Amino acid sequence: MKTTVLKASKELAEDISGDLLSRRSATNKPVFKRTEIENGFEISGRRKDEGEIIVFRFVDDQGRKRFDYDERLLIFY
């Protein structure tokens, strides 16, 4: 992970998750998958050269919410 956003909101994290999970490849397979982790979730995808990589993570640790993402992989508009 390269970039961290502190004081993030769960609602925004769910919106980002929904957007990423709705993406499909040319063969209509999901591009990303969601994995539940302790206190949050991760969104991962596969790259031919690197294998499976985490592109987005949301953590709510005792009220401290944060996003982690790699800005080289995700561009938010």
PDB file as gemmi writes it, atoms N, CA and C in Angstrom:
CRYST1    1.000    1.000    1.000  90.00  90.00  90.00 P 1                      
ATOM      1  N   MET A   1       0.838  -1.175   0.000  1.00  0.00           N  
ATOM      2  CA  MET A   1       0.000   0.000   0.000  1.00  0.00           C  
ATOM      3  C   MET A   1       0.878   1.232   0.000  1.00  0.00           C  
ATOM      4  N   LYS A   2       0.446   2.213  -0.724  1.00  0.00           N  
ATOM      5  CA  LYS A   2       1.260   3.395  -0.878  1.00  0.00           C  
ATOM      6  C   LYS A   2       0.660   4.626  -0.200  1.00  0.00           C  
ATOM      7  N   THR A   3      -0.634   4.800  -0.260  1.00  0.00           N  
ATOM      8  CA  THR A   3      -1.281   5.999   0.252  1.00  0.00           C  
ATOM      9  C   THR A   3      -2.297   5.635   1.326  1.00  0.00           C  
ATOM     10  N   THR A   4      -2.344   6.432   2.394  1.00  0.00           N  
ATOM     11  CA  THR A   4      -3.298   6.211   3.474  1.00  0.00           C  
ATOM     12  C   THR A   4      -4.142   7.458   3.661  1.00  0.00           C  
ATOM     13  N   VAL A   5      -5.448   7.279   3.806  1.00  0.00           N  
ATOM     14  CA  VAL A   5      -6.365   8.366   4.107  1.00  0.00           C  
ATOM     15  C   VAL A   5      -6.925   8.102   5.496  1.00  0.00           C  
ATOM     16  N   LEU A   6      -6.614   8.970   6.432  1.00  0.00           N  
ATOM     17  CA  LEU A   6      -7.121   8.827   7.785  1.00  0.00           C  
ATOM     18  C   LEU A   6      -8.487   9.498   7.893  1.00  0.00           C  
ATOM     19  N   LYS A   7      -9.249   9.141   8.896  1.00  0.00           N  
ATOM     20  CA  LYS A   7     -10.598   9.678   9.110  1.00  0.00           C  
ATOM     21  C   LYS A   7     -11.500   9.380   7.915  1.00  0.00           C  
ATOM     22  N   ALA A   8     -11.409   8.206   7.381  1.00  0.00           N  
ATOM     23  CA  ALA A   8     -12.228   7.780   6.254  1.00  0.00           C  
ATOM     24  C   ALA A   8     -13.618   7.395   6.745  1.00  0.00           C  
ATOM     25  N   SER A   9     -14.568   7.272   5.834  1.00  0.00           N  
ATOM     26  CA  SER A   9     -15.918   6.876   6.236  1.00  0.00           C  
ATOM     27  C   SER A   9     -16.242   5.495   5.673  1.00  0.00           C  
ATOM     28  N   LYS A  10     -16.989   4.721   6.434  1.00  0.00           N  
ATOM     29  CA  LYS A  10     -17.392   3.376   6.009  1.00  0.00           C  
ATOM     30  C   LYS A  10     -18.281   3.451   4.781  1.00  0.00           C  
ATOM     31  N   GLU A  11     -19.136   4.461   4.710  1.00  0.00           N  
ATOM     32  CA  GLU A  11     -20.033   4.605   3.569  1.00  0.00           C  
ATOM     33  C   GLU A  11     -19.246   4.809   2.274  1.00  0.00           C  
ATOM     34  N   LEU A  12     -18.234   5.656   2.321  1.00  0.00           N  
ATOM     35  CA  LEU A  12     -17.405   5.878   1.138  1.00  0.00           C  
ATOM     36  C   LEU A  12     -16.629   4.612   0.778  1.00  0.00           C  
ATOM     37  N   ALA A  13     -16.122   3.895   1.774  1.00  0.00           N  
ATOM     38  CA  ALA A  13     -15.411   2.640   1.518  1.00  0.00           C  
ATOM     39  C   ALA A  13     -16.330   1.628   0.841  1.00  0.00           C  
ATOM     40  N   GLU A  14     -17.582   1.541   1.281  1.00  0.00           N  
ATOM     41  CA  GLU A  14     -18.538   0.613   0.664  1.00  0.00           C  
ATOM     42  C   GLU A  14     -18.848   1.033  -0.771  1.00  0.00           C  
ATOM     43  N   ASP A  15     -18.949   2.338  -1.033  1.00  0.00           N  
ATOM     44  CA  ASP A  15     -19.175   2.829  -2.397  1.00  0.00           C  
ATOM     45  C   ASP A  15     -18.010   2.458  -3.311  1.00  0.00           C  
ATOM     46  N   ILE A  16     -16.795   2.660  -2.821  1.00  0.00           N  
ATOM     47  CA  ILE A  16     -15.603   2.312  -3.597  1.00  0.00           C  
ATOM     48  C   ILE A  16     -15.572   0.809  -3.849  1.00  0.00           C  
ATOM     49  N   SER A  17     -15.871   0.033  -2.818  1.00  0.00           N  
ATOM     50  CA  SER A  17     -15.908  -1.417  -2.953  1.00  0.00           C  
ATOM     51  C   SER A  17     -16.927  -1.845  -4.006  1.00  0.00           C  
ATOM     52  N   GLY A  18     -18.116  -1.282  -3.942  1.00  0.00           N  
ATOM     53  CA  GLY A  18     -19.157  -1.620  -4.914  1.00  0.00           C  
ATOM     54  C   GLY A  18     -18.753  -1.286  -6.334  1.00  0.00           C  
ATOM     55  N   ASP A  19     -18.102  -0.139  -6.503  1.00  0.00           N  
ATOM     56  CA  ASP A  19     -17.648   0.259  -7.834  1.00  0.00           C  
ATOM     57  C   ASP A  19     -16.584  -0.700  -8.362  1.00  0.00           C  
ATOM     58  N   LEU A  20     -15.608  -1.027  -7.523  1.00  0.00           N  
ATOM     59  CA  LEU A  20     -14.541  -1.934  -7.960  1.00  0.00           C  
ATOM     60  C   LEU A  20     -15.085  -3.326  -8.256  1.00  0.00           C  
ATOM     61  N   LEU A  21     -15.986  -3.814  -7.413  1.00  0.00           N  
ATOM     62  CA  LEU A  21     -16.521  -5.160  -7.605  1.00  0.00           C  
ATOM     63  C   LEU A  21     -17.441  -5.261  -8.814  1.00  0.00           C  
ATOM     64  N   SER A  22     -17.952  -4.145  -9.295  1.00  0.00           N  
ATOM     65  CA  SER A  22     -18.820  -4.177 -10.476  1.00  0.00           C  
ATOM     66  C   SER A  22     -18.033  -4.230 -11.786  1.00  0.00           C  
ATOM     67  N   ARG A  23     -16.734  -4.010 -11.733  1.00  0.00           N  
ATOM     68  CA  ARG A  23     -15.895  -4.030 -12.940  1.00  0.00           C  
ATOM     69  C   ARG A  23     -15.756  -5.455 -13.463  1.00  0.00           C  
ATOM     70  N   ARG A  24     -15.857  -5.603 -14.781  1.00  0.00           N  
ATOM     71  CA  ARG A  24     -15.768  -6.913 -15.431  1.00  0.00           C  
ATOM     72  C   ARG A  24     -14.708  -6.880 -16.526  1.00  0.00           C  
ATOM     73  N   SER A  25     -14.102  -8.033 -16.764  1.00  0.00           N  
ATOM     74  CA  SER A  25     -13.116  -8.150 -17.840  1.00  0.00           C  
ATOM     75  C   SER A  25     -13.851  -8.334 -19.171  1.00  0.00           C  
ATOM     76  N   ALA A  26     -13.090  -8.429 -20.242  1.00  0.00           N  
ATOM     77  CA  ALA A  26     -13.682  -8.627 -21.569  1.00  0.00           C  
ATOM     78  C   ALA A  26     -14.439  -9.951 -21.653  1.00  0.00           C  
ATOM     79  N   THR A  27     -14.051 -10.928 -20.840  1.00  0.00           N  
ATOM     80  CA  THR A  27     -14.736 -12.226 -20.826  1.00  0.00           C  
ATOM     81  C   THR A  27     -15.832 -12.283 -19.767  1.00  0.00           C  
ATOM     82  N   ASN A  28     -16.199 -11.126 -19.223  1.00  0.00           N  
ATOM     83  CA  ASN A  28     -17.267 -10.968 -18.235  1.00  0.00           C  
ATOM     84  C   ASN A  28     -16.960 -11.622 -16.891  1.00  0.00           C  
ATOM     85  N   LYS A  29     -15.672 -11.753 -16.555  1.00  0.00           N  
ATOM     86  CA  LYS A  29     -15.274 -12.244 -15.241  1.00  0.00           C  
ATOM     87  C   LYS A  29     -14.996 -11.045 -14.341  1.00  0.00           C  
ATOM     88  N   PRO A  30     -15.234 -11.177 -13.038  1.00  0.00           N  
ATOM     89  CA  PRO A  30     -14.925 -10.069 -12.129  1.00  0.00           C  
ATOM     90  C   PRO A  30     -13.430  -9.737 -12.153  1.00  0.00           C  
ATOM     91  N   VAL A  31     -13.102  -8.451 -12.119  1.00  0.00           N  
ATOM     92  CA  VAL A  31     -11.710  -8.010 -12.119  1.00  0.00           C  
ATOM     93  C   VAL A  31     -11.152  -8.036 -10.705  1.00  0.00           C  
ATOM     94  N   PHE A  32     -11.994  -7.688  -9.722  1.00  0.00           N  
ATOM     95  CA  PHE A  32     -11.559  -7.598  -8.332  1.00  0.00           C  
ATOM     96  C   PHE A  32     -12.375  -8.535  -7.456  1.00  0.00           C  
ATOM     97  N   LYS A  33     -11.822  -8.893  -6.287  1.00  0.00           N  
ATOM     98  CA  LYS A  33     -12.581  -9.666  -5.315  1.00  0.00           C  
ATOM     99  C   LYS A  33     -12.403  -9.036  -3.941  1.00  0.00           C  
ATOM    100  N   ARG A  34     -13.404  -9.225  -3.106  1.00  0.00           N  
ATOM    101  CA  ARG A  34     -13.395  -8.661  -1.759  1.00  0.00           C  
ATOM    102  C   ARG A  34     -13.138  -9.762  -0.745  1.00  0.00           C  
ATOM    103  N   THR A  35     -12.258  -9.471   0.209  1.00  0.00           N  
ATOM    104  CA  THR A  35     -11.935 -10.401   1.284  1.00  0.00           C  
ATOM    105  C   THR A  35     -12.145  -9.682   2.609  1.00  0.00           C  
ATOM    106  N   GLU A  36     -12.951 -10.273   3.477  1.00  0.00           N  
ATOM    107  CA  GLU A  36     -13.175  -9.702   4.806  1.00  0.00           C  
ATOM    108  C   GLU A  36     -11.950  -9.992   5.665  1.00  0.00           C  
ATOM    109  N   ILE A  37     -11.457  -8.985   6.353  1.00  0.00           N  
ATOM    110  CA  ILE A  37     -10.349  -9.135   7.285  1.00  0.00           C  
ATOM    111  C   ILE A  37     -10.817  -8.639   8.648  1.00  0.00           C  
ATOM    112  N   GLU A  38     -10.008  -8.857   9.660  1.00  0.00           N  
ATOM    113  CA  GLU A  38     -10.359  -8.367  10.988  1.00  0.00           C  
ATOM    114  C   GLU A  38     -10.475  -6.848  10.934  1.00  0.00           C  
ATOM    115  N   ASN A  39     -11.596  -6.311  11.359  1.00  0.00           N  
ATOM    116  CA  ASN A  39     -11.869  -4.868  11.418  1.00  0.00           C  
ATOM    117  C   ASN A  39     -12.001  -4.206  10.055  1.00  0.00           C  
ATOM    118  N   GLY A  40     -12.318  -4.938   8.994  1.00  0.00           N  
ATOM    119  CA  GLY A  40     -12.487  -4.288   7.707  1.00  0.00           C  
ATOM    120  C   GLY A  40     -12.513  -5.259   6.538  1.00  0.00           C  
ATOM    121  N   PHE A  41     -12.030  -4.779   5.376  1.00  0.00           N  
ATOM    122  CA  PHE A  41     -12.002  -5.608   4.174  1.00  0.00           C  
ATOM    123  C   PHE A  41     -10.892  -5.139   3.240  1.00  0.00           C  
ATOM    124  N   GLU A  42     -10.534  -6.020   2.307  1.00  0.00           N  
ATOM    125  CA  GLU A  42      -9.542  -5.728   1.272  1.00  0.00           C  
ATOM    126  C   GLU A  42     -10.144  -6.049  -0.086  1.00  0.00           C  
ATOM    127  N   ILE A  43      -9.757  -5.281  -1.080  1.00  0.00           N  
ATOM    128  CA  ILE A  43     -10.120  -5.561  -2.464  1.00  0.00           C  
ATOM    129  C   ILE A  43      -8.827  -5.914  -3.187  1.00  0.00           C  
ATOM    130  N   SER A  44      -8.826  -7.050  -3.855  1.00  0.00           N  
ATOM    131  CA  SER A  44      -7.612  -7.479  -4.550  1.00  0.00           C  
ATOM    132  C   SER A  44      -7.921  -7.794  -6.001  1.00  0.00           C  
ATOM    133  N   GLY A  45      -6.877  -7.777  -6.793  1.00  0.00           N  
ATOM    134  CA  GLY A  45      -6.966  -8.113  -8.205  1.00  0.00           C  
ATOM    135  C   GLY A  45      -5.717  -8.872  -8.604  1.00  0.00           C  
ATOM    136  N   ARG A  46      -5.672  -9.309  -9.846  1.00  0.00           N  
ATOM    137  CA  ARG A  46      -4.514 -10.059 -10.329  1.00  0.00           C  
ATOM    138  C   ARG A  46      -3.829  -9.271 -11.440  1.00  0.00           C  
ATOM    139  N   ARG A  47      -2.502  -9.344 -11.417  1.00  0.00           N  
ATOM    140  CA  ARG A  47      -1.685  -8.796 -12.500  1.00  0.00           C  
ATOM    141  C   ARG A  47      -0.811  -9.919 -13.014  1.00  0.00           C  
ATOM    142  N   LYS A  48      -0.658  -9.975 -14.319  1.00  0.00           N  
ATOM    143  CA  LYS A  48       0.129 -11.055 -14.910  1.00  0.00           C  
ATOM    144  C   LYS A  48       1.551 -11.073 -14.381  1.00  0.00           C  
ATOM    145  N   ASP A  49       2.143  -9.899 -14.215  1.00  0.00           N  
ATOM    146  CA  ASP A  49       3.538  -9.832 -13.798  1.00  0.00           C  
ATOM    147  C   ASP A  49       3.740  -9.951 -12.288  1.00  0.00           C  
ATOM    148  N   GLU A  50       2.703  -9.664 -11.474  1.00  0.00           N  
ATOM    149  CA  GLU A  50       2.861  -9.663 -10.021  1.00  0.00           C  
ATOM    150  C   GLU A  50       1.972 -10.666  -9.291  1.00  0.00           C  
ATOM    151  N   GLY A  51       1.066 -11.302  -9.974  1.00  0.00           N  
ATOM    152  CA  GLY A  51       0.117 -12.207  -9.308  1.00  0.00           C  
ATOM    153  C   GLY A  51      -0.969 -11.404  -8.618  1.00  0.00           C  
ATOM    154  N   GLU A  52      -1.502 -11.917  -7.516  1.00  0.00           N  
ATOM    155  CA  GLU A  52      -2.583 -11.233  -6.800  1.00  0.00           C  
ATOM    156  C   GLU A  52      -2.016 -10.107  -5.943  1.00  0.00           C  
ATOM    157  N   ILE A  53      -2.638  -8.932  -6.059  1.00  0.00           N  
ATOM    158  CA  ILE A  53      -2.196  -7.762  -5.304  1.00  0.00           C  
ATOM    159  C   ILE A  53      -3.390  -7.100  -4.638  1.00  0.00           C  
ATOM    160  N   ILE A  54      -3.146  -6.478  -3.509  1.00  0.00           N  
ATOM    161  CA  ILE A  54      -4.175  -5.717  -2.796  1.00  0.00           C  
ATOM    162  C   ILE A  54      -4.196  -4.317  -3.392  1.00  0.00           C  
ATOM    163  N   VAL A  55      -5.369  -3.866  -3.844  1.00  0.00           N  
ATOM    164  CA  VAL A  55      -5.465  -2.535  -4.426  1.00  0.00           C  
ATOM    165  C   VAL A  55      -6.161  -1.539  -3.497  1.00  0.00           C  
ATOM    166  N   PHE A  56      -6.953  -2.043  -2.536  1.00  0.00           N  
ATOM    167  CA  PHE A  56      -7.687  -1.159  -1.634  1.00  0.00           C  
ATOM    168  C   PHE A  56      -7.926  -1.893  -0.326  1.00  0.00           C  
ATOM    169  N   ARG A  57      -7.788  -1.178   0.790  1.00  0.00           N  
ATOM    170  CA  ARG A  57      -8.046  -1.770   2.108  1.00  0.00           C  
ATOM    171  C   ARG A  57      -8.773  -0.736   2.966  1.00  0.00           C  
ATOM    172  N   PHE A  58      -9.814  -1.185   3.672  1.00  0.00           N  
ATOM    173  CA  PHE A  58     -10.518  -0.340   4.638  1.00  0.00           C  
ATOM    174  C   PHE A  58     -10.401  -1.003   5.999  1.00  0.00           C  
ATOM    175  N   VAL A  59      -9.990  -0.230   7.006  1.00  0.00           N  
ATOM    176  CA  VAL A  59      -9.841  -0.743   8.369  1.00  0.00           C  
ATOM    177  C   VAL A  59     -10.533   0.221   9.323  1.00  0.00           C  
ATOM    178  N   ASP A  60     -11.344  -0.335  10.234  1.00  0.00           N  
ATOM    179  CA  ASP A  60     -11.982   0.429  11.301  1.00  0.00           C  
ATOM    180  C   ASP A  60     -11.487  -0.159  12.611  1.00  0.00           C  
ATOM    181  N   ASP A  61     -10.413   0.399  13.123  1.00  0.00           N  
ATOM    182  CA  ASP A  61      -9.767  -0.121  14.323  1.00  0.00           C  
ATOM    183  C   ASP A  61     -10.145   0.746  15.525  1.00  0.00           C  
ATOM    184  N   GLN A  62     -11.113   0.281  16.290  1.00  0.00           N  
ATOM    185  CA  GLN A  62     -11.585   0.972  17.485  1.00  0.00           C  
ATOM    186  C   GLN A  62     -11.974   2.425  17.195  1.00  0.00           C  
ATOM    187  N   GLY A  63     -12.763   2.602  16.130  1.00  0.00           N  
ATOM    188  CA  GLY A  63     -13.239   3.935  15.783  1.00  0.00           C  
ATOM    189  C   GLY A  63     -12.301   4.739  14.898  1.00  0.00           C  
ATOM    190  N   ARG A  64     -11.097   4.262  14.670  1.00  0.00           N  
ATOM    191  CA  ARG A  64     -10.154   4.945  13.770  1.00  0.00           C  
ATOM    192  C   ARG A  64     -10.259   4.308  12.395  1.00  0.00           C  
ATOM    193  N   LYS A  65     -10.985   4.958  11.523  1.00  0.00           N  
ATOM    194  CA  LYS A  65     -11.209   4.429  10.179  1.00  0.00           C  
ATOM    195  C   LYS A  65     -10.135   4.951   9.233  1.00  0.00           C  
ATOM    196  N   ARG A  66      -9.691   4.076   8.308  1.00  0.00           N  
ATOM    197  CA  ARG A  66      -8.709   4.532   7.333  1.00  0.00           C  
ATOM    198  C   ARG A  66      -8.779   3.695   6.068  1.00  0.00           C  
ATOM    199  N   PHE A  67      -8.374   4.320   4.956  1.00  0.00           N  
ATOM    200  CA  PHE A  67      -8.219   3.653   3.661  1.00  0.00           C  
ATOM    201  C   PHE A  67      -6.734   3.505   3.405  1.00  0.00           C  
ATOM    202  N   ASP A  68      -6.374   2.430   2.764  1.00  0.00           N  
ATOM    203  CA  ASP A  68      -5.037   2.272   2.207  1.00  0.00           C  
ATOM    204  C   ASP A  68      -5.225   1.856   0.755  1.00  0.00           C  
ATOM    205  N   TYR A  69      -4.501   2.487  -0.151  1.00  0.00           N  
ATOM    206  CA  TYR A  69      -4.569   2.098  -1.556  1.00  0.00           C  
ATOM    207  C   TYR A  69      -3.271   2.482  -2.236  1.00  0.00           C  
ATOM    208  N   ASP A  70      -3.025   1.872  -3.364  1.00  0.00           N  
ATOM    209  CA  ASP A  70      -1.831   2.169  -4.142  1.00  0.00           C  
ATOM    210  C   ASP A  70      -2.234   3.104  -5.272  1.00  0.00           C  
ATOM    211  N   GLU A  71      -1.775   4.326  -5.222  1.00  0.00           N  
ATOM    212  CA  GLU A  71      -2.191   5.324  -6.208  1.00  0.00           C  
ATOM    213  C   GLU A  71      -1.706   4.987  -7.616  1.00  0.00           C  
ATOM    214  N   ARG A  72      -0.717   4.115  -7.751  1.00  0.00           N  
ATOM    215  CA  ARG A  72      -0.299   3.681  -9.086  1.00  0.00           C  
ATOM    216  C   ARG A  72      -1.341   2.783  -9.722  1.00  0.00           C  
ATOM    217  N   LEU A  73      -2.141   2.115  -8.899  1.00  0.00           N  
ATOM    218  CA  LEU A  73      -3.118   1.145  -9.399  1.00  0.00           C  
ATOM    219  C   LEU A  73      -4.521   1.697  -9.480  1.00  0.00           C  
ATOM    220  N   LEU A  74      -4.879   2.579  -8.555  1.00  0.00           N  
ATOM    221  CA  LEU A  74      -6.233   3.141  -8.521  1.00  0.00           C  
ATOM    222  C   LEU A  74      -6.159   4.649  -8.683  1.00  0.00           C  
ATOM    223  N   ILE A  75      -7.043   5.152  -9.519  1.00  0.00           N  
ATOM    224  CA  ILE A  75      -7.169   6.608  -9.684  1.00  0.00           C  
ATOM    225  C   ILE A  75      -8.624   6.938  -9.394  1.00  0.00           C  
ATOM    226  N   PHE A  76      -8.847   7.723  -8.341  1.00  0.00           N  
ATOM    227  CA  PHE A  76     -10.215   8.108  -7.975  1.00  0.00           C  
ATOM    228  C   PHE A  76     -10.574   9.413  -8.653  1.00  0.00           C  
ATOM    229  N   TYR A  77     -11.738   9.461  -9.271  1.00  0.00           N  
ATOM    230  CA  TYR A  77     -12.196  10.671  -9.957  1.00  0.00           C  
ATOM    231  C   TYR A  77     -13.215  11.388  -9.102  1.00  0.00           C  
TER     232      TYR A  77                                                      
END                                                                             
